[in-house]
Amino acid sequence: MASSLTCVGVFWACLSLLSALTSSIAFYCPFWIQGRLLDEYDTYFGSFRRCNFPRVNGQGVVEIIEECGRYSTFWAIPTPWWQLASVLVGLGCGLSLLVATTAVAACCISYVLNTGSTRLAGSLQLTAAMLICVGAAAYPVGWYTPEIKDACGEKAAIYDLGDCQLSWSAYLMAASVGVLLLCVGLSVKASKVKPGSIRF
């Protein structure tokens, strides 16, 4: 394996891949918050997907669809705040995956990284972490919708989940941002090496 990475560089590449994968999984899975419908069915919401949701059938009767799926279109997402969260977190995950791909390539190919590209990788990872954080912060602004009130009670409001609770995807996303920030720290340390002598 032709690589100019040191052990620290390989560790950074592995952490970059880990943070990219975990943030993408957390973004895609609709388990950001958990509530109950009709005091019988657990329901879950993400920014653009949901599980176990109500639907009016052909006879005008409300039935619970016990499956996970995305909203039919981007504009069918119930609030602009969730649309914003979907775009921002999606962009952050995409940037994170881009840097992770480059980092993994650096494990196999010599001289993919130098002082300048390491600094750029760290900047992109910081930008990705900020996009994910801003998107995650925008998401609770949409907790006022009737869909959330049906699952979380009438007390549900902006930044107030009422009877609902955060689910595992939210915690996974927070952990992935923490790992991403650790990667930023490693890239900053590497970028301080004198040009021409970098062995990240």
C-alpha positions in Angstrom: 0.0 0.0 0.0 1.7 3.2 -1.2 0.8 5.8 1.4 2.6 8.8 2.9 0.3 8.9 5.9 1.6 8.4 9.4 -0.3 6.5 12.1 -2.0 9.8 13.0 -3.0 10.3 9.4 -4.5 6.8 9.2 -6.4 7.5 12.4 -7.7 10.8 11.0 -8.8 9.0 7.8 -10.6 6.3 9.8 -12.3 8.9 12.0 -13.3 10.9 9.0 -14.9 7.8 7.4 -16.6 6.9 10.7 -18.1 10.4 11.2 -19.3 10.6 7.5 -21.0 7.2 7.7 -22.6 7.8 11.1 -23.9 11.3 10.2 -25.3 10.0 6.9 -27.0 7.1 8.7 -28.5 9.4 11.3 -29.7 11.8 8.5 -31.4 9.1 6.5 -33.0 7.1 9.3 -36.3 8.7 10.4 -35.7 8.1 14.1 -35.0 11.7 15.2 -38.0 11.9 17.5 -40.4 9.3 18.8 -44.1 9.7 19.7 -47.3 7.7 19.9 -50.4 7.8 17.7 -53.8 6.9 19.1 -52.1 5.7 22.3 -51.3 2.5 20.4 -48.7 3.0 17.7 -45.1 4.2 18.1 -44.3 6.8 15.4 -41.0 8.3 14.4 -40.0 11.4 12.5 -36.9 12.6 10.7 -36.5 15.7 8.6 -37.8 14.1 5.4 -38.9 10.6 6.4 -41.3 9.1 9.0 -42.5 5.8 10.3 -46.0 4.6 11.2 -48.1 7.5 10.0 -51.8 8.1 9.6 -53.5 8.2 6.2 -57.2 8.6 5.2 -58.3 5.6 3.1 -60.9 5.6 0.3 -63.7 5.2 2.7 -62.7 8.4 4.6 -61.4 6.3 7.6 -58.0 7.2 9.2 -55.7 4.2 9.2 -52.1 3.9 10.5 -49.6 2.8 7.8 -47.0 0.7 9.7 -44.0 1.3 7.6 -41.2 3.9 7.0 -41.2 6.2 4.1 -40.3 9.6 2.8 -42.7 12.4 2.1 -44.0 12.2 -1.5 -42.2 15.4 -2.5 -39.8 17.9 -1.0 -42.7 20.4 -0.7 -44.8 17.8 1.1 -42.5 18.0 4.1 -44.8 19.6 6.6 -42.8 22.7 7.6 -40.2 24.8 5.8 -38.0 24.4 8.9 -37.8 20.6 8.2 -37.1 21.4 4.6 -34.2 23.6 5.6 -33.0 21.0 8.0 -33.0 18.4 5.2 -31.0 20.6 2.9 -28.4 21.7 5.5 -27.8 18.3 7.1 -27.8 16.7 3.7 -25.1 19.2 2.5 -23.1 18.6 5.7 -23.2 14.9 5.2 -22.2 15.2 1.6 -19.2 17.4 2.5 -18.2 15.0 5.2 -18.4 12.0 2.7 -16.2 14.0 0.2 -13.5 14.5 2.8 -13.7 10.9 4.0 -13.3 9.6 0.4 -10.2 11.8 0.0 -8.8 10.6 3.4 -9.3 7.0 2.5 -7.7 7.5 -0.9 -4.7 9.1 1.0 -4.3 5.7 2.8 -3.7 4.0 -0.6 -2.0 6.7 -2.8 1.1 8.7 -1.9 1.0 12.4 -1.7 -2.7 13.0 -1.9 -2.4 15.2 1.1 0.0 18.1 1.7 -0.2 21.1 4.0 -2.6 23.0 1.8 -5.0 20.1 1.2 -4.9 19.2 4.8 -6.0 22.7 5.7 -8.7 22.6 3.1 -9.9 19.2 4.4 -10.1 20.6 7.9 -12.1 23.6 6.7 -14.5 21.4 4.8 -15.0 19.2 7.9 -15.6 22.3 10.0 -18.1 23.6 7.5 -19.8 20.2 7.4 -20.1 20.2 11.2 -21.6 23.7 11.2 -24.1 22.8 8.5 -25.3 19.7 10.4 -25.5 21.7 13.7 -27.5 24.6 12.0 -29.8 22.1 10.3 -30.3 20.2 13.6 -31.1 23.5 15.3 -33.6 24.4 12.7 -35.5 21.1 13.0 -37.1 21.8 16.4 -38.6 25.1 15.1 -41.0 22.9 13.1 -42.4 21.1 16.1 -45.6 23.2 16.1 -47.2 21.3 13.2 -50.4 19.3 13.5 -48.5 16.2 12.6 -46.3 16.6 15.6 -49.2 17.6 17.9 -51.0 14.4 16.9 -48.0 12.3 18.1 -46.7 14.5 20.9 -49.8 16.1 22.3 -51.1 19.7 22.2 -48.2 20.9 24.4 -45.8 20.3 21.5 -44.4 23.6 20.2 -41.2 25.2 19.0 -38.3 23.5 20.9 -40.8 21.7 23.1 -41.5 18.0 22.2 -44.4 17.7 24.6 -45.0 14.0 25.2 -42.4 12.9 22.6 -38.7 12.2 23.1 -35.5 12.2 21.1 -34.7 8.9 19.5 -31.4 7.2 18.6 -30.8 9.0 15.3 -30.6 12.3 17.1 -27.9 11.0 19.5 -26.0 9.3 16.6 -25.9 12.7 14.8 -24.6 14.5 17.8 -21.9 11.9 18.3 -20.9 12.1 14.6 -20.5 15.9 14.9 -18.3 15.4 17.9 -16.1 13.0 15.9 -16.1 15.4 13.0 -14.8 18.2 15.3 -12.1 15.8 16.5 -11.1 15.3 12.9 -10.9 19.1 12.4 -8.5 19.3 15.4 -6.3 16.6 13.9 -6.2 18.4 10.5 -5.3 21.7 12.2 -2.4 20.0 13.9 -1.2 18.4 10.7 -1.4 21.7 8.8 1.1 23.3 11.2 3.8 21.0 9.9 6.4 22.9 7.7 5.6 22.6 4.0 7.6 19.9 2.3 7.9 17.9 5.5 4.3 16.9 6.0 3.6 13.3 6.8 0.1 13.4 8.2 
